[in-house]
Amino acid sequence: MDEKIERLWKIKTYALLLKNNRESSHSGEAILIQAEIDYLVDEFQTGFGDSLSSGQLEKAKEDFDFFLTLIDSALNHLNAKGEEKT
């Protein structure tokens, strides 16, 4: 598997795990989960955010579904690019 695609799948998998635990009733856990989400958005930006605005990245930190949409869009783009090579 392409290294970039694998990296994106890891980010998405971890993001989905966090999403399942995001609605914690413990404020400390919720803060830690949000910090992890912020980290994942920053990780996404480092590898794949060259075409994203700072507004989109901030929205990704606030809107989890939007972040997942960005990941899916990047995966689709990379998969389409890979199909062009073959």
N, C-alpha and C positions, 0 to 999 in steps of 0.2 A: 504494500500500500504506500502511496505517496506520503512523504513525511509531513507535508502541510495538511493533507487530508486527515492523517492520523492525529495530528496535533489538534485540529478542529474537533474531531470526534471526542477526544479526551476532554476538551473544554466543554463541549455540549453535554457529555455524560455527567461530568461533575456538576454542571449547572442544573441539570435535571434532578440530581440528588439533593442539591441545596434547595431547589424549589419545593420538593416534598417536605422539607424540614423548616421552611421559611415561616410558617404560620405558628411558630412556637409561642406558648403563653408566657414563657420566661423572657423577660426583656434582655437579659444578658445573652441568651442564645440568639435572639433575633438580631442583636447588634453584631455578634460574631458572624452570623450568616451573611448579613449585609456587607460586612468587611470582606468576606470571601467572594461575594458577588462582585464587589468593586475590583478586587484583585483579578478575577476572571475577565472582567471587561478590559482592564489594563493589559492583561495578557493577550486578549484578542486584538487590542489596538496595536500592540507591539508587532504581532505577526501579520495582521490582516487589515488594519485600520487605515492604510494609506489613502484610501478613497473616501473615508468617512469624515464628516465635519465634527468639530468639538461638541456641537449641539446634539448630534446623533449619539455620541459616546456618553454624554451626560444623561440623555434620555434612556440609554441602555442600562445605566446604573439604577434608574428609578423605575423603569418599566421592564419587568422580567420577560414578558412575552415579546416585546420589541427586541430585546437582546437575543432571544432564541431565533427570531426572524432574521436578524443580521447573520447569525451563525449559519442558518439554513441557506441563506442567500450566498454566503461565501462558499459553502460546500457545493451548492449547485454550480457556481461559477467554476470552481476547481475541477469538478467532475466533467463539465462541458469542455473545459480546456484539455483535459486528459483524453477525451474522446476524439478531439480534433487531431491529436498527435497520432492516433492509430488509423 
